């Protein structure tokens, strides 16, 4: 399926709430206010089916030339190889436009082998701690307290050694 990828808008809040409820089988049930607040504090893209139904969501934040992918939802899950790829590539394109060096996605160490294979197919991997610059190391450890690990993809060939 080919989805339309676009920035999430305030009018999408109810559809986003429904997408998250469906994707998590009710485990997560955000309020419209919670979704609106998240939308205001980070970049958020929505994937829409040809019927204009939300089928995917991704959000990110950029700091110190590192794009951090914070929310990533695709439903139904069998759309992850197509819709998920489109969403992640769209964030990478946004990050390149902002001169980012890397993108990071925070995942559970207990993620499925299918999920890990998906991220690896997009070029995301664990990097040795000693190879990370200070901003990358800080970003990688940002979600340690929540039991998450960072998978990293370098998207800029040259690292920035002096402020831009």
C-alpha positions, -999 to +999 in steps of 0.1 A: +000+000+000+012+035-008+004+059+019+002+097+020+028+110+044+022+145+058+026+166+090+000+158+116-025+186+122-047+195+151-077+182+132-059+148+132-059+144+170-090+121+173-077+099+144-043+097+161-059+087+194-078+059+176-047+047+158-028+044+190-057+026+208-060+001+178-023-004+175-018-012+212-051-031+216-062-005+242-031-007+263-025+029+255-054+053+254-042+088+251-066+117+255-069+143+227-052+168+250-022+145+255-018+140+217-022+177+210+005+184+236+029+159+220+022+174+186+032+208+200+065+197+214+079+176+185+077+171+148+050+146+139+042+129+106+011+109+099+006+081+073-028+080+057-042+051+037-058+058+003-091+059+022-076+088+044-075+065+074-044+069+098-022+038+095+011+052+109+026+079+130+061+090+138+074+118+159+109+132+165+129+159+182+162+174+171+189+184+195+227+188+191+225+176+155+209+143+165+173+135+155+156+113+181+126+093+169+103+092+199+070+077+187+066+051+159+033+034+153+022+014+123-012-004+123-018-030+111+017-043+118+020-060+084+023-025+069+056-019+088+079-028+059+062-003+036+045+024+056+070+022+084+099+025+060+082+056+044+077+072+078+113+067+090+128+078+056+106+110+058+121+118+093+156+111+080+150+135+051+138+162+076+169+155+097+192+159+067+175+193+060+184+203+095+221+192+090+217+164+116+246+139+118+225+109+130+190+096+137+183+075+167+153+053+176+148+041+211+136+005+214+130-021+240+157-047+244+129-073+243+117-062+208+108-089+184+134-103+160+112-090+132+113-055+145+151-056+149+155-070+114+133-041+101+155-014+118+187-031+106+173-032+071+170+006+073+206+010+085+200+013+123+223-005+147+239-003+181+272+015+180+301+009+204+300+034+232+336+045+225+328+054+189+301+079+199+308+117+200+296+134+232+262+146+217+256+112+203+264+095+237+241+119+255+213+112+231+219+075+232+216+075+270+186+098+271+161+069+276+183+045+297+162+051+327+132+038+308+150+006+299+153+016+262+183+013+240+193+035+211+197+022+175+217+047+155+220+056+118+246+081+107+230+102+080+257+128+075+291+116+062+311+143+080+306+149+117+305+185+128+335+193+149+328+231+153+295+249+158+277+257+126 
